[in-house]
Amino acid sequence: MATKIDLAQVKRVLSREDIFKISKEIEDVHIDSELEGYIVDLIRATREPNENLRYGAGTRASIDLYRASKAHSYIDGKSLYLLAIF
């Protein structure tokens, strides 16, 4: 059973403008080509026959992993994401 939340008690911590600004800053994080290659290799590996995986990751999974890498780098305060850091 879901817990009911009183939205009147939820405090705003970021404005809409803050969220758009942070989103843009995350988009500007550079991902090293070696990490891009790693992401592609990782996704391809899930598509190889494997008794532990029924279905491989799709294109959206690689895009989301790429975006998550940028967000992780942003949170760590880096403007460049290298495979060695990952």
Contacts in CASP RR format, 6 or more apart in sequence:
PFRMAT RR
TARGET T0000
AUTHOR 0000-0000-0000
METHOD contacts of the structure
MODEL  1
MATKIDLAQVKRVLSREDIFKISKEIEDVHIDSELEGYIVDLIRATREPN
ENLRYGAGTRASIDLYRASKAHSYIDGKSLYLLAIF
14 22 0 8 1.000
22 74 0 8 1.000
25 74 0 8 1.000
26 67 0 8 1.000
26 70 0 8 1.000
26 71 0 8 1.000
26 74 0 8 1.000
27 70 0 8 1.000
28 79 0 8 1.000
29 70 0 8 1.000
29 73 0 8 1.000
29 74 0 8 1.000
29 78 0 8 1.000
29 79 0 8 1.000
29 80 0 8 1.000
29 81 0 8 1.000
30 79 0 8 1.000
30 80 0 8 1.000
30 81 0 8 1.000
31 66 0 8 1.000
31 69 0 8 1.000
31 70 0 8 1.000
31 73 0 8 1.000
31 81 0 8 1.000
32 80 0 8 1.000
32 81 0 8 1.000
32 82 0 8 1.000
32 83 0 8 1.000
34 82 0 8 1.000
34 83 0 8 1.000
35 69 0 8 1.000
35 81 0 8 1.000
35 82 0 8 1.000
35 83 0 8 1.000
35 86 0 8 1.000
36 66 0 8 1.000
38 83 0 8 1.000
38 86 0 8 1.000
39 62 0 8 1.000
39 65 0 8 1.000
39 66 0 8 1.000
39 69 0 8 1.000
40 62 0 8 1.000
42 57 0 8 1.000
42 65 0 8 1.000
43 56 0 8 1.000
43 57 0 8 1.000
43 58 0 8 1.000
43 61 0 8 1.000
43 62 0 8 1.000
43 65 0 8 1.000
46 53 0 8 1.000
46 56 0 8 1.000
46 57 0 8 1.000
46 61 0 8 1.000
47 56 0 8 1.000
47 57 0 8 1.000
47 58 0 8 1.000
69 81 0 8 1.000
69 86 0 8 1.000
70 81 0 8 1.000
72 81 0 8 1.000
73 79 0 8 1.000
73 80 0 8 1.000
73 81 0 8 1.000
73 85 0 8 1.000
76 85 0 8 1.000
78 85 0 8 1.000
END
